[in-house]
Amino acid sequence: MSSPLIVEKVKLNASPVCVYAAFKDSPYSFFLDSALSSPPALDSTRSGRGRFSFIGTEPFLIFKSKKDRIVLDWITGKERLRGNPFFVLKDLFAKFKINPQNCNIPFTGGGVGYFSYELKEFNEPCLRTHSSDGRSSVRGPGEIDIPDCIFCFYDIILAFDHASREFFAVSTGFPEKGRRRPYRQRARLEKLKNRLTKITTAPVFHRDITGKIQDEHRTHFRSNFTKDSYIKTVKKAKEYIKSGAIYQVNLSQRFKITLNTDPFEIYKILRTINPAPFASFLNFGDIKIASASPERFLKKDGRYIETCPIKGTRSRGENFAEDAKLKKELISSAKDRSENLMIVDLERNDLGRICEYASVRVSEFIACEEYATVFHLVSTVEGRLRKDISAVDCLIKCFPGGSITGAPKIRSMEIIEELEPHGRSIYTGSVGYIGFDGSMDTSIFIRSFIIKGKEAYFQVGGGIVYDSDPEKEYQETLDKAKALMEAIRLSTVIGKRPKAGEAVR
């Protein structure tokens, strides 16, 4: 099935955040938000991040999976089946294809959603039934009971180019067939444009989200580890490393809190205090996703593929001098550079499974990136895909990302299963889009909230290697949690103040 693409410029005097606010309560709406404080120039490279944001609502298909149980929720009714979720998604995308367009907009319609870390069992069957010590991998109370995957198919999306400051409405015309398709495509596009004309820019009111929080506004975050138990777990991981079972493993702790504020308000604060290139907000009914991820998982553009693993972290300093000292310390750290190198080798191996021989290369090695609360060491690995490789094939061969498992990958995941008290759910899985034209851009799901009903969950971790200091590893998780905790605390404070308007950027 092929379909003509319509791209129309839309005149809107509003920020993408303000525009999405008009859609935020629509079930299965999404906001893929390049929340960088400094957007890229018009001549940014294809691997540049942060140039486009995307908004969508009213999908024509909602894909949900839990283990091998799959529900396809079409406009015309539901279909239930069982199977490998990746294989079913691959077959679905094969039914909805458009040719790559001569268009600067990287995403012109397709699927948007999340892939839970728990889907690892379909790519590595040996992980399906038992952890590394032989125990059943089915855990007890405290698991986050949500689908392993929700992926929604959108005919119409609204794209915002941060470089030119322009909005574009894009439609593929799916899922209709036959002669009436162009008329229905145009009708849906006009419906969106009419809805956009009703959006007015709210008065700019910059709420004070700085300064210290008073004691009466302190909030209680509940972890699935105590400090002592986390340190003991790090020591156990180091025993595996010393025995030669692994070189590195990523361990994490999960925090939980009951919310009394609107999830989108929390997201707006998070994106303000911690701008990130792969920020996103997904309203998937009772499940909300609020992410400020700094890490790209996989980007596919034609036959070009890249991944950008993060390994190596330092907290930001209190002043310029301390900042510079900590940055220099991270860049020169033999431990952090070694940690990054191990994951780069792992990612080269993963891309080698889907790329042409000798095409995989490291285009950027250990660059230091600055974020609101931390410094990160980031590398970029890229390659040229074989002709028969689709976007979903890339996920099948590479998911989950190696930067959040360890090396060797499978053995590290077995040890994570043993040492962490709860399943990870979406944490260290992935969020992003797969286009009907075969393109893809996905992030690693870190620095992010999973919100189910009134409960919010977030998880933070770090890579454990031979010379890891357990106390410092525990502190690193708290450094990474800082912006997330502040977003919750500030939303509580702001929620108790009189509203003078909407905060926009």
C-alpha positions in Angstrom: 0.0 0.0 0.0 1.4 3.4 -1.0 0.1 6.9 -0.2 0.7 10.5 -1.4 2.3 12.7 1.1 1.0 16.2 1.9 3.2 18.8 3.6 1.8 22.2 4.4 3.3 25.1 6.3 1.1 26.3 9.2 1.3 29.8 10.6 1.2 29.6 14.4 2.3 32.3 16.9 3.0 29.8 19.7 5.7 27.6 21.0 5.5 23.8 20.5 4.8 23.4 24.3 1.9 25.8 24.0 0.6 24.0 21.0 0.8 20.6 22.6 -1.0 21.9 25.6 -4.1 22.1 23.4 -3.8 18.3 22.7 -2.4 17.1 26.0 -5.7 15.7 27.3 -6.4 13.8 24.1 -5.8 10.0 24.7 -2.8 8.7 22.8 -1.4 12.1 21.9 2.3 12.5 21.8 5.0 15.3 22.0 8.5 14.4 20.9 10.1 17.5 22.2 13.6 18.6 21.3 13.9 20.7 24.5 17.5 21.9 23.9 18.0 25.4 25.2 20.0 26.3 22.1 18.4 24.9 18.9 20.7 24.0 16.0 21.3 26.1 12.9 19.7 25.5 9.6 22.8 23.8 8.3 22.9 21.2 11.1 24.1 17.8 10.0 21.9 14.7 9.7 23.1 13.4 13.0 22.5 16.7 14.7 20.0 16.6 17.6 17.3 19.0 18.7 16.2 20.6 15.4 12.7 19.2 15.2 9.8 18.6 17.6 6.7 16.5 16.7 3.1 16.5 17.9 0.4 14.0 17.1 -3.0 12.8 18.2 -5.9 10.5 17.1 -3.9 7.4 15.9 -5.6 5.1 13.5 -4.0 2.1 15.1 -2.8 1.4 18.7 -0.5 -1.6 19.2 -0.2 -3.0 22.7 1.8 -6.0 23.9 2.3 -7.8 27.2 4.6 -10.8 26.9 3.4 -12.5 23.7 -0.2 -11.2 24.0 -0.9 -8.5 21.5 -3.9 -6.2 20.9 -4.3 -4.2 17.7 -6.9 -1.5 18.4 -8.0 -0.2 14.9 -10.6 2.5 14.3 -12.9 -0.2 13.2 -12.4 -2.6 16.1 -9.9 -4.7 18.1 -7.9 -7.7 17.0 -6.1 -10.0 19.4 -3.2 -12.3 18.6 -0.1 -13.9 20.1 3.4 -13.7 18.9 6.7 -11.9 19.0 5.8 -8.2 19.2 8.8 -7.1 17.1 7.7 -9.5 14.3 4.1 -8.3 14.4 5.3 -4.7 14.3 7.5 -5.4 11.3 4.6 -6.9 9.4 2.4 -3.9 10.2 5.0 -1.4 8.9 5.3 -3.5 5.8 1.6 -2.7 5.1 2.0 1.0 5.5 4.9 2.3 3.4 5.8 5.5 1.6 8.9 6.1 -0.4 11.5 8.4 1.2 10.6 12.0 0.4 12.8 14.9 -0.8 11.8 16.7 2.4 13.8 18.3 5.2 11.4 16.9 7.8 12.8 13.7 9.2 9.5 12.3 10.5 6.5 12.5 8.2 4.1 10.1 9.8 4.4 6.6 11.3 4.5 4.9 14.7 5.4 6.6 18.0 5.6 5.0 21.4 7.8 3.0 23.8 9.6 -0.4 24.0 10.0 -1.7 27.5 13.3 -3.2 28.6 11.4 -6.4 29.3 11.1 -7.0 25.5 14.8 -8.2 25.8 13.4 -11.7 26.2 12.2 -11.8 22.6 15.7 -10.8 21.3 17.6 -13.0 23.7 15.4 -16.1 24.5 17.9 -17.4 27.1 16.8 -14.5 29.3 13.1 -15.6 29.3 12.7 -17.9 32.2 15.6 -17.7 34.7 18.1 -15.3 36.2 21.8 -16.0 36.4 21.5 -17.9 39.6 18.7 -20.2 38.3 15.8 -18.4 40.1 12.6 -17.7 38.2 12.6 -14.3 36.7 9.0 -13.7 37.7 9.2 -11.2 40.6 6.8 -10.4 43.4 4.8 -7.3 44.5 5.9 -3.9 43.4 6.1 -4.4 39.6 4.8 -1.7 37.3 1.8 -3.4 35.6 1.7 -1.7 32.2 2.1 -3.1 28.6 5.6 -4.0 27.5 5.0 -1.9 24.4 2.6 0.7 23.2 3.1 1.9 19.7 0.6 4.2 17.9 0.3 4.7 14.2 -0.4 8.4 13.1 -1.5 9.6 9.7 -1.1 13.3 10.5 1.7 14.9 12.5 2.6 18.5 13.3 6.4 19.2 12.9 8.2 22.2 14.3 11.6 23.2 12.9 13.5 24.9 15.7 16.0 26.4 13.3 13.5 28.2 11.0 10.8 28.5 13.7 8.2 27.1 11.4 5.3 24.6 11.8 4.4 22.0 9.2 1.3 19.8 9.0 2.1 16.4 7.3 -0.3 13.7 6.2 0.3 10.3 4.6 -3.4 9.5 4.0 -3.2 6.1 5.8 -5.1 3.9 6.5 -7.7 4.5 3.7 -7.7 2.7 0.4 -9.3 3.4 -2.9 -10.5 6.6 -4.6 -11.9 8.2 -1.5 -8.5 8.2 0.2 -7.4 11.7 -1.0 -10.7 13.3 0.1 -10.6 11.8 3.6 -6.9 12.7 3.8 -7.7 16.3 3.0 -10.6 16.3 5.4 -8.5 15.1 8.3 -5.8 17.6 7.5 -8.3 20.5 7.5 -9.7 19.3 10.8 -6.3 19.6 12.4 -5.6 23.0 10.9 -9.0 24.3 12.1 -8.2 23.1 15.6 -4.8 24.9 15.4 -6.5 28.2 14.5 -8.1 28.1 18.0 -4.8 28.1 19.8 -3.8 31.4 21.2 -0.5 32.2 22.9 -1.0 32.4 26.6 0.5 35.4 28.4 4.1 34.7 29.1 4.5 34.1 32.8 7.8 32.7 34.0 7.0 31.1 37.3 9.9 31.2 39.8 11.3 27.7 39.7 14.6 28.6 41.3 15.8 28.8 44.9 15.6 26.3 47.7 12.5 24.5 48.6 11.1 25.1 52.0 10.9 22.2 54.5 7.1 22.1 54.4 7.3 21.3 50.6 9.7 18.4 51.0 8.5 15.3 49.3 9.2 11.6 50.2 10.7 9.4 47.5 10.6 5.7 48.2 13.4 3.6 46.8 13.5 -0.1 46.2 17.0 0.0 47.8 18.5 1.4 51.0 21.9 2.9 50.7 23.4 -0.1 52.4 21.6 -2.6 50.2 22.6 -0.7 47.0 26.3 -0.7 48.1 26.1 -4.4 48.9 24.7 -5.0 45.4 27.5 -3.0 43.8 30.0 -5.2 45.8 28.3 -8.3 44.5 28.5 -7.0 41.0 32.3 -6.4 41.5 32.7 -10.0 42.6 31.3 -11.1 39.2 33.7 -8.8 37.5 36.7 -10.1 39.5 35.7 -13.6 38.7 35.9 -12.8 35.0 32.1 -13.3 34.3 31.7 -9.8 33.0 33.7 -6.6 32.5 30.9 -4.1 33.3 27.3 -4.1 34.5 24.7 -1.3 34.8 22.9 -1.4 38.2 20.0 0.9 39.1 17.6 1.8 41.9 13.9 2.8 41.4 12.1 5.6 43.1 8.4 5.9 43.5 6.2 8.8 44.7 2.4 9.6 44.8 1.5 12.6 42.7 -0.9 15.4 43.5 -0.1 17.5 40.4 -0.8 17.2 36.6 1.8 15.0 34.8 2.2 17.6 32.0 3.0 20.3 34.5 5.7 18.1 35.9 7.0 17.6 32.4 7.1 21.3 31.6 9.2 21.9 34.7 11.5 19.0 33.9 12.2 20.2 30.4 12.9 23.7 31.8 15.3 22.7 34.5 16.9 19.9 32.5 16.7 20.6 28.8 17.4 17.4 26.7 17.6 16.5 23.0 15.2 13.5 23.4 12.6 14.9 25.7 9.1 13.6 25.2 5.6 13.4 26.7 3.2 10.6 25.8 -0.4 10.6 27.0 -1.3 6.9 26.6 -4.5 6.9 28.7 -3.8 5.9 32.3 -0.1 5.7 31.4 1.9 8.9 30.9 5.5 9.2 29.9 7.6 12.3 30.8 11.1 12.0 29.6 14.2 14.2 29.5 16.5 11.7 28.0 20.0 12.9 26.8 20.9 9.6 25.0 20.1 8.5 21.5 19.7 4.8 21.0 19.3 4.2 17.3 18.8 6.7 14.4 18.1 5.3 10.9 18.1 7.5 7.9 17.9 5.5 4.7 20.7 3.0 5.1 22.6 5.2 7.6 22.5 4.0 11.2 24.0 5.5 14.3 24.0 5.0 18.1 25.4 7.4 20.7 26.1 5.6 24.0 26.7 7.6 27.2 29.2 6.2 29.7 30.9 8.4 32.2 29.2 10.9 34.5 30.1 13.7 36.9 27.8 16.0 38.8 27.9 19.7 37.9 29.7 22.1 40.2 28.3 25.0 42.3 30.3 27.6 40.4 32.3 28.1 37.2 35.6 27.0 38.8 34.2 23.9 40.3 32.4 23.1 37.1 35.6 23.3 35.1 37.5 21.1 37.6 34.8 18.4 37.5 34.7 18.4 33.7 38.4 18.1 33.5 38.4 15.3 36.0 35.8 13.4 34.0 37.6 13.8 30.7 40.9 12.6 32.2 39.4 9.7 34.2 41.0 6.4 33.1 38.1 4.5 34.7 35.3 6.5 32.9 37.2 6.4 29.6 37.7 2.6 29.9 34.0 2.2 30.7 33.0 4.2 27.6 35.5 2.2 25.4 33.9 -1.1 26.5 30.5 0.0 25.5 31.7 1.4 22.2 33.1 -2.0 21.4 29.8 -3.6 22.3 27.9 -1.2 20.1 30.3 -1.8 17.2 29.5 -5.5 17.5 25.7 -4.9 17.6 25.8 -2.6 14.5 28.0 -5.2 12.8 25.1 -7.6 12.9 23.0 -5.4 10.6 25.6 -3.3 8.6 27.7 -4.0 5.5 31.1 -5.5 6.2 33.7 -2.9 7.3 31.2 0.0 7.3 31.0 0.4 11.0 33.1 3.1 12.5 33.5 5.3 15.6 32.9 8.8 14.2 33.2 10.5 17.6 35.0 9.1 20.6 34.5 10.3 24.2 33.1 13.8 23.7 32.1 15.6 26.9 28.5 16.9 26.9 27.1 19.3 29.4 23.6 19.0 30.9 21.9 20.9 33.7 22.9 18.7 36.5 25.7 16.4 35.1 28.5 16.0 32.6 28.5 13.0 30.3 31.0 11.2 28.1 29.4 10.4 24.8 30.6 8.5 21.7 29.0 8.0 18.3 29.1 4.7 16.4 27.7 4.6 12.8 27.5 2.3 9.9 25.8 1.5 6.5 22.9 -1.0 6.8 22.6 -4.0 4.6 19.9 -3.6 1.9 17.5 -6.1 3.6 17.5 -4.4 7.0 14.3 -2.5 8.2 14.0 -0.2 11.2 12.4 -3.0 13.3 15.2 -5.4 12.2 17.6 -2.9 13.8 15.7 -3.1 17.1 15.6 -6.9 16.9 19.4 -7.1 16.6 20.4 -4.3 18.9 17.7 -3.9 21.6 18.2 -3.1 24.5 21.1 -0.7 24.2 24.4 -1.8 25.5 25.2 1.3 27.4 22.5 0.4 30.0 23.2 -3.3 30.3 27.0 -4.0 30.4 29.5 -6.2 28.7 29.3 -8.9 27.7 25.7 -8.0 27.1 23.7 -11.2 27.7 25.6 -12.2 30.9 25.2 -8.6 32.2 21.5 -8.8 31.7 21.3 -12.1 33.6 23.1 -10.4 36.5 20.8 -7.4 36.4 17.9 -9.8 36.6 19.4 -11.4 39.7 20.6 -8.3 41.6 17.8 -5.7 40.9 14.6 -6.3 43.1 12.1 -5.3 40.4 11.8 -5.5 36.6 12.8 -2.3 34.8 9.6 -1.9 32.8 10.3 1.0 30.3 13.4 2.2 32.1 16.4 1.6 29.8 14.0 0.6 27.1 13.4 3.1 24.3 11.0 5.9 23.2 10.8 7.3 19.7 9.4 7.0 16.2 9.5 4.7 13.2 8.5 6.4 10.0 6.4 4.9 7.2 9.3 5.8 5.0 11.6 3.5 7.0 13.3 6.2 9.1 13.7 5.8 12.8 15.0 7.9 15.8 14.8 6.5 19.3 16.2 7.4 22.7 17.3 5.4 25.7 14.6 5.8 28.3 16.6 7.4 31.2 16.0 10.6 33.2 12.3 9.9 32.8 9.1 9.3 34.6 6.6 6.4 34.2 3.3 7.7 35.5 0.5 5.2 36.1 -2.6 6.8 37.7 -1.3 8.8 40.6 2.0 6.9 41.0 5.2 8.1 39.4 8.3 6.0 39.0 11.8 6.8 37.9 15.0 4.9 37.9 18.7 5.8 38.0 21.8 3.8 37.6 25.4 3.6 36.6 28.0 1.3 35.1 29.9 -0.8 37.6 33.5 -1.8 36.6 36.5 -3.4 38.4 37.6 -0.2 40.2 34.2 1.2 41.0 33.8 2.8 44.4 30.5 1.6 45.8 29.8 4.8 47.8 30.5 6.9 44.7 28.4 4.7 42.5 25.5 5.2 44.9 26.1 9.0 44.9 26.1 8.9 41.0 22.6 7.6 41.0 21.5 10.5 43.3 23.2 13.0 41.0 21.3 11.6 38.0 18.1 11.7 40.0 18.5 15.4 41.0 16.6 17.0 38.1 13.7 14.4 38.4 13.3 15.0 42.1 13.4 18.7 41.7 10.7 18.6 39.0 8.4 16.7 41.4 9.2 19.0 44.3 8.8 22.2 42.3 5.5 21.0 40.8 4.3 20.5 44.4 5.3 24.1 45.3 3.9 25.7 42.1 0.7 23.7 42.4 0.0 25.4 45.7 0.5 28.9 44.3 -2.2 31.0 42.6 -2.0 30.7 38.8 -1.2 33.8 36.9 -0.9 32.2 33.5 0.8 29.3 31.8 4.6 28.9 31.9 5.9 28.8 28.3 9.4 28.8 26.8 
